[in-house]
């Protein structure tokens, strides 16, 4: 997992790693963008307030040197410039828990006498305040989506009911450091606090930075890695390739055993969700395991699928993946197709999603969902939209520069259309240019700075992203549509 400025700043602010906090603070300063905020400026609006607010709290607490004070002022200026991003109504691709976290961080900043604008908190608190009140009343338990954002609502009465089997809170370093902070005066929780510290140490090691206190935004993510890697192979018809069979078989067995008992979450201590469950179902169906496709029914909501019950915004990616499963099991898809078609953007692409902020990834997943039912006008419009976003060098990416993962998404989307015989001569030439760009820029084992996946902040799940990139590097002649019989 890539390191997270938000979770690292929360660790520094609430439960610093031992006596030497300076390496983590130096790391936090090193990832401040030139415009004063934290996070890549290419990410777009409303994705950078959370890490920026948290970083300012940590700097305000510890910063004494001139460079630290300058960084603090630059961050405050960034927040003032971003006020217009919070005009209502708000879109569906807001980061996870933001309606709780931004008001919480704003309150902490005001208590610390930090002069921050309150526009974002005011916009979000209309939905966040009643949700927070409900959570404080209901007190959800360990491994639930609400507990993933425990830091924003749970501090007034911490207890053991939110501690999961890994020793953390909601598989979230930020929630875990908040729980440690809230329980520091309770001697009866000594053993649980020791386990929480062990969880944080393991989570920090997962970032690969080697800096104590530098945290990922979620950990562990082993089921997410497993299901998405296998689903990526499924999506290009490689799941049963003879050269992969022996490597894949234990993972198929593991998923099969899990799915017979429950759905799939991003790890085994977290609530099952529609997205990981749908990915697992598609994989098991293609592996001739005859899974119970009805496991998705609990997530259906009229004409789309909820990733989690009671979620704030629907997910295009989750619904697209569920439609793929409906196709595999022979269930009607018309109502869900219509919901997806309604969300196609004016540029032909599908909107960025709450789980991945790159429209090209959402678009690829929707293409896979819609191809079996036809929808050629929408898919041709989509094709032209992908071509319009290609850069002169043959790649795709945000902010005017081509990037590897974004180009991989575009190449896989175009290859899916190529397999369905929906590429024009011009589009096939564009695909070839994209494939050449990937071959020229491939760097084995290089650490990528791309952050397209969304939770509370943008992040990179290294293995998930790498599998997608590697599949995009394969010769297109190796690939096929994943449906049996093939849909063309």
C-alpha positions in Angstrom: 0.0 0.0 0.0 1.2 3.5 -0.8 1.8 5.8 2.2 -1.0 8.1 3.2 -0.5 11.7 4.2 -3.8 11.7 6.1 -3.2 8.6 8.2 0.4 9.6 8.8 -0.6 13.1 10.0 -3.3 11.6 12.2 -0.7 9.2 13.7 1.6 12.2 14.4 -1.2 14.2 15.9 -3.0 11.6 18.0 -0.6 8.8 18.8 3.0 9.6 17.7 5.4 6.6 17.1 7.6 6.7 20.2 9.8 9.7 21.1 11.2 10.3 17.6 8.5 11.8 15.5 10.8 13.8 13.2 11.4 11.2 10.4 7.6 10.9 9.9 7.2 14.7 10.1 9.9 15.2 7.5 8.2 12.7 5.2 4.9 14.6 5.6 6.7 17.8 4.6 8.3 16.1 1.6 5.0 15.1 0.1 3.4 18.6 0.3 2.5 19.8 -3.3 3.9 23.0 -4.7 0.4 24.6 -4.5 0.4 24.2 -0.7 -2.0 21.3 -0.4 -1.3 17.6 0.2 -2.1 15.2 -2.6 -1.5 15.5 -6.4 -2.9 18.6 -8.0 -4.1 16.5 -10.9 -6.5 14.6 -8.6 -9.1 17.3 -9.0 -11.4 19.0 -6.4 -12.6 17.6 -3.0 -10.0 14.9 -2.7 -7.2 16.9 -1.0 -9.0 18.6 1.9 -8.8 15.6 4.2 -5.0 15.0 3.9 -4.4 18.8 4.0 -6.4 19.5 7.1 -4.8 16.5 8.9 -1.3 17.6 7.8 -1.9 21.2 9.1 -2.9 19.8 12.5 0.3 17.8 12.8 2.4 20.7 11.6 0.7 23.1 14.0 1.4 20.7 16.9 5.1 20.1 16.1 6.3 22.6 13.6 8.9 25.1 14.9 11.4 25.6 12.1 10.9 28.2 9.4 10.3 25.6 6.7 7.6 24.0 8.8 5.9 27.3 9.5 6.0 28.2 5.8 4.5 24.8 4.9 1.7 25.6 7.4 0.9 28.9 5.8 1.0 27.5 2.3 -1.5 24.8 3.4 -3.9 27.4 4.8 -3.7 29.4 1.6 -4.5 26.2 -0.4 -7.6 25.6 1.7 -8.8 29.2 1.2 -8.4 28.8 -2.6 -10.4 25.6 -2.6 -13.5 27.1 -1.0 -15.4 27.2 -4.4 -15.0 23.4 -4.7 -17.7 22.9 -2.1 -20.6 24.6 -3.8 -23.7 22.4 -3.6 -24.8 19.9 -4.9 -21.9 17.6 -4.3 -21.0 14.7 -6.8 -21.0 11.0 -6.2 -17.2 10.5 -6.2 -16.6 11.9 -2.8 -13.9 10.1 -0.8 -15.1 7.5 1.8 -16.3 9.0 5.1 -15.6 12.6 4.0 -19.0 13.8 5.3 -17.8 12.8 8.8 -14.1 13.4 8.5 -14.0 17.0 7.2 -16.3 18.4 9.9 -14.3 16.5 12.5 -11.0 17.8 11.3 -12.4 21.3 11.0 -13.5 21.2 14.6 -10.1 20.0 15.7 -8.4 22.8 13.7 -10.7 25.5 15.2 -9.9 24.2 18.7 -6.2 24.5 17.8 -6.8 28.1 16.7 -6.0 27.4 13.1 -7.6 30.0 10.8 -9.2 27.6 8.3 -12.2 28.3 6.1 -15.3 26.3 7.2 -17.2 26.1 3.9 -16.4 22.4 3.2 -17.4 21.4 6.7 -20.7 23.4 6.4 -21.5 21.8 3.0 -20.8 18.3 4.3 -22.3 18.6 7.7 -25.9 18.7 6.4 -25.5 15.0 5.7 -22.6 14.3 8.2 -24.2 15.6 11.4 -27.3 13.3 11.3 -25.0 10.3 10.3 -22.7 11.1 13.2 -25.5 11.3 15.6 -26.9 8.0 14.4 -23.5 6.3 14.7 -22.9 7.5 18.2 -26.4 6.2 19.2 -26.1 2.8 17.4 -22.4 2.2 18.2 -21.6 -0.2 15.3 -19.1 -3.0 16.0 -15.8 -4.1 14.6 -15.2 -4.6 10.9 -18.1 -2.4 9.8 -17.8 0.5 7.2 -18.8 3.1 9.9 -15.9 1.9 12.2 -13.5 2.5 9.3 -14.1 6.2 10.0 -14.3 5.8 13.8 -11.9 8.7 14.4 -14.6 11.1 13.2 -17.4 10.0 15.6 -16.4 7.5 18.2 -14.0 9.2 20.5 -16.4 10.1 23.3 -16.9 6.6 24.5 -14.2 4.1 23.3 -14.6 0.4 24.1 -13.4 -3.0 22.9 -16.3 -3.7 20.6 -14.7 -1.9 17.7 -11.3 -3.8 17.9 -11.0 -6.4 15.1 -8.9 -9.6 15.0 -5.9 -7.7 13.7 -5.9 -5.4 16.7 -6.9 -2.4 14.7 -10.1 -0.3 14.4 -11.9 -0.7 11.1 -8.8 -1.8 9.3 -7.9 1.9 9.4 -4.6 3.4 10.9 -6.4 6.7 11.4 -9.2 5.2 13.3 -6.8 3.1 15.3 -4.6 6.0 16.4 -7.8 7.9 17.4 -8.8 4.9 19.5 -5.4 4.8 21.2 -5.6 8.5 21.9 -9.1 8.1 23.4 -8.1 5.2 25.6 -4.7 6.4 26.9 -6.0 7.0 30.4 -7.7 3.6 30.7 -5.5 1.0 32.5 -8.0 -1.8 31.8 -7.3 -1.7 28.1 -3.5 -2.2 28.3 -3.5 -5.5 26.4 -5.8 -4.2 23.6 -3.7 -1.0 23.3 -0.5 -3.1 22.9 -2.2 -5.1 20.1 -3.3 -1.8 18.5 0.3 -0.6 18.5 1.4 -3.9 16.9 -1.3 -3.4 14.2 0.0 0.1 13.5 3.6 -1.2 13.2 2.6 -3.8 10.7 0.5 -1.3 8.8 3.4 1.1 8.6 5.7 -1.7 7.3 3.3 -2.3 4.5 4.1 1.2 3.0 7.7 0.1 2.3 9.0 3.5 3.4 10.8 2.1 6.5 9.8 5.2 8.4 8.0 4.5 11.7 4.7 6.3 11.8 4.2 6.6 8.1 0.9 4.8 7.5 -1.2 3.5 4.6 -4.9 4.5 4.4 -6.1 0.9 5.0 -4.5 -2.4 6.0 -4.7 -5.3 5.5 -6.1 -5.5 1.9 -5.3 -9.2 1.1 -8.8 -10.2 -0.1 -9.0 -7.0 -2.2 -5.7 -7.9 -3.8 -6.8 -11.5 -4.4 -10.2 -10.8 -5.9 -9.2 -7.9 -8.1 -6.1 -9.6 -9.4 -8.1 -12.7 -10.4 -11.0 -10.5 -11.7 -8.5 -8.7 -13.9 -7.3 -12.0 -15.4 -11.0 -13.0 -15.8 -11.8 -9.8 -17.7 -9.3 -10.6 -20.5 -10.0 -14.3 -20.7 -6.8 -15.5 -19.0 -8.1 -17.0 -15.9 -7.8 -20.6 -17.2 -4.6 -20.1 -19.1 -2.5 -23.3 -18.7 0.6 -21.4 -17.7 -1.3 -19.7 -14.9 -3.4 -22.5 -13.7 -1.1 -23.9 -10.9 -0.4 -20.4 -9.5 -4.1 -19.4 -9.5 -5.6 -22.7 -8.2 -4.9 -22.1 -4.5 -6.5 -18.7 -4.7 -9.6 -20.0 -6.4 -9.9 -22.7 -3.7 -9.5 -20.0 -1.0 -12.2 -17.8 -2.5 -14.5 -20.8 -3.0 -14.3 -21.8 0.6 -14.9 -18.2 1.8 -17.8 -17.6 -0.5 -19.6 -20.7 0.7 -19.7 -19.1 4.2 -20.3 -15.4 3.4 -19.6 -12.7 0.9 -16.1 -11.2 0.4 -14.7 -8.0 2.0 -11.3 -6.4 1.4 -10.0 -8.5 4.2 -11.5 -11.3 6.3 -12.3 -9.2 9.3 -14.2 -6.5 7.4 -17.8 -6.6 6.3 -18.4 -8.2 2.9 -19.2 -5.8 0.1 -20.8 -6.1 -3.3 -17.7 -5.1 -5.3 -15.3 -7.8 -3.9 -18.1 -10.3 -3.8 -19.0 -9.7 -7.5 -15.4 -10.0 -8.5 -15.1 -13.3 -6.6 -18.3 -14.6 -8.1 -17.2 -13.9 -11.7 -13.9 -15.6 -11.0 -15.5 -18.7 -9.4 -18.1 -19.0 -12.2 -15.3 -18.9 -14.9 -13.5 -21.6 -12.8 -16.5 -23.9 -13.1 -17.1 -23.8 -9.3 -20.9 -23.1 -9.6 -21.0 -20.3 -7.0 -24.3 -19.1 -5.5 -24.8 -15.9 -7.6 -27.7 -15.0 -5.4 -25.2 -13.8 -2.8 -25.3 -10.5 -4.7 -29.0 -10.0 -4.2 -28.6 -8.5 -0.7 -26.7 -5.6 -2.3 -29.3 -4.9 -5.0 -31.2 -1.6 -4.7 -33.8 -0.9 -7.4 -31.7 -0.4 -10.6 -28.2 -0.4 -9.1 -26.1 -2.1 -6.5 -24.9 -0.7 -3.2 -21.3 -1.5 -2.2 -22.4 -1.4 1.5 -25.8 -1.0 3.0 -26.7 2.6 3.7 -23.8 4.1 1.7 -23.9 7.8 0.8 -23.2 7.6 -2.9 -23.7 4.7 -5.4 -20.8 3.2 -7.3 -20.6 2.8 -11.1 -17.8 0.3 -10.7 -19.7 -1.9 -8.2 -22.9 -1.9 -10.4 -20.9 -2.7 -13.5 -19.2 -5.6 -11.8 -22.6 -6.9 -10.5 -24.0 -6.6 -14.1 -21.1 -8.7 -15.3 -22.2 -11.4 -12.8 -25.8 -11.1 -13.9 -24.7 -11.7 -17.5 -22.7 -14.8 -16.4 -25.7 -16.2 -14.5 -28.3 -15.4 -17.3 -30.2 -12.9 -15.3 -31.8 -9.8 -17.0 -29.7 -6.7 -17.0 -31.9 -4.0 -18.7 -32.7 -1.9 -15.6 -29.1 -1.9 -14.4 -27.8 -1.2 -17.9 -30.1 1.8 -18.0 -28.7 3.1 -14.7 -25.2 2.7 -16.1 -26.1 4.4 -19.4 -27.6 7.4 -17.5 -24.2 8.0 -15.9 -22.2 8.2 -19.1 -20.5 11.6 -19.3 -20.8 14.1 -22.1 -17.3 13.2 -23.2 -18.3 9.5 -23.7 -16.5 8.2 -20.6 -18.1 7.1 -17.4 -17.7 9.3 -14.4 -14.9 8.8 -11.9 -16.0 6.6 -9.1 -16.0 6.5 -5.3 -13.5 3.6 -5.4 -11.3 4.7 -8.3 -10.9 8.3 -9.4 -9.8 7.5 -12.9 -12.7 7.7 -15.4 -10.9 5.3 -17.7 -11.1 2.5 -15.1 -14.8 3.0 -14.6 -15.2 3.1 -18.3 -13.4 -0.2 -18.8 -15.6 -1.9 -16.3 -18.8 -0.5 -17.8 -17.7 -1.6 -21.3 -17.3 -5.2 -19.9 -20.8 -5.0 -18.4 -22.6 -3.6 -21.5 -21.0 -5.5 -24.4 -23.1 -8.7 -23.9 -26.3 -6.7 -24.3 -25.3 -4.6 -27.2 -25.7 -0.9 -26.5 -23.5 -0.1 -29.5 -24.3 3.7 -29.8 -23.1 4.2 -26.2 -20.1 2.1 -26.7 -19.1 3.9 -29.9 -19.5 7.2 -28.2 -17.3 5.8 -25.4 -14.7 4.7 -27.9 -14.5 8.2 -29.4 -14.2 9.7 -25.9 -11.2 7.4 -25.1 -9.5 8.5 -28.3 -10.2 12.2 -27.6 -8.3 11.8 -24.2 -5.2 10.2 -25.8 -2.1 12.4 -25.6 0.2 13.0 -28.6 2.8 10.6 -27.2 0.3 7.7 -27.4 -0.5 7.5 -23.7 -3.3 8.6 -21.4 -3.2 10.5 -18.1 -4.3 13.3 -15.9 -3.0 16.8 -16.0 -1.6 16.6 -19.6 1.0 13.9 -18.9 0.7 10.2 -19.8 1.0 7.8 -16.9 1.4 4.0 -16.9 -1.7 2.9 -14.9 -4.0 5.3 -16.8 -2.7 4.2 -20.1 -3.2 0.5 -19.0 -6.8 1.3 -18.3 -7.3 2.9 -21.7 -5.5 0.1 -23.5 -7.6 -2.6 -21.8 -10.8 -0.7 -22.5 -10.0 -0.4 -26.2 -8.9 -4.0 -26.3 -12.3 -5.1 -24.9 -14.0 -3.1 -27.7 -11.6 -4.6 -30.2 -12.5 -8.1 -29.1 -16.2 -7.1 -29.5 -15.4 -5.9 -33.1 -16.2 -2.3 -32.2 -12.9 -0.6 -33.1 -12.7 1.6 -36.2 -9.4 1.7 -38.2 -8.6 4.9 -36.4 -9.3 3.5 -33.0 -7.2 0.4 -33.7 -4.3 2.7 -34.7 -4.7 4.6 -31.4 -4.7 1.3 -29.5 -1.5 0.3 -31.1 0.1 3.6 -30.2 -1.0 3.1 -26.6 0.4 -0.4 -26.5 3.8 0.9 -27.8 3.8 3.6 -25.2 3.4 0.9 -22.4 6.2 -1.2 -23.9 8.5 1.9 -24.0 7.8 3.0 -20.5 7.6 -0.3 -18.6 10.0 -0.3 -15.6 10.0 -3.5 -13.7 9.9 -3.1 -9.9 9.8 0.7 -10.1 7.8 2.5 -7.4 4.9 4.4 -8.9 3.6 7.7 -7.7 0.2 7.2 -9.3 -2.8 7.2 -6.9 -6.1 6.4 -8.6 -7.8 4.2 -6.0 -10.1 6.0 -3.5 -10.9 5.4 0.1 -10.6 8.3 2.6 -7.8 9.5 0.3 -6.3 8.4 -3.0 -3.9 5.5 -2.8 -2.1 2.8 -4.8 -2.7 -0.9 -3.9 0.6 -2.0 -5.5 -0.3 -5.6 -6.4 -3.7 -4.7 -7.8 -2.3 -1.9 -10.0 0.6 -4.0 -11.1 -1.5 -6.9 -12.3 -3.6 -4.5 -14.4 -0.4 -2.9 -15.9 1.1 -6.3 -16.6 -2.0 -7.6 -18.3 -2.1 -4.5 -20.5 1.5 -5.3 -21.6 0.6 -8.7 -23.0 0.0 -9.2 -26.7 -3.6 -8.5 -27.5 -3.9 -11.7 -29.5 -3.6 -13.7 -26.2 -6.8 -12.1 -24.8 -10.5 -12.9 -25.2 -13.8 -11.7 -23.9 -14.6 -13.4 -20.6 -18.1 -14.6 -21.4 -18.9 -18.1 -22.4 -19.9 -18.3 -25.1 -18.0 -15.3 -26.3 -20.1 -12.2 -27.0 -19.1 -10.3 -30.1 
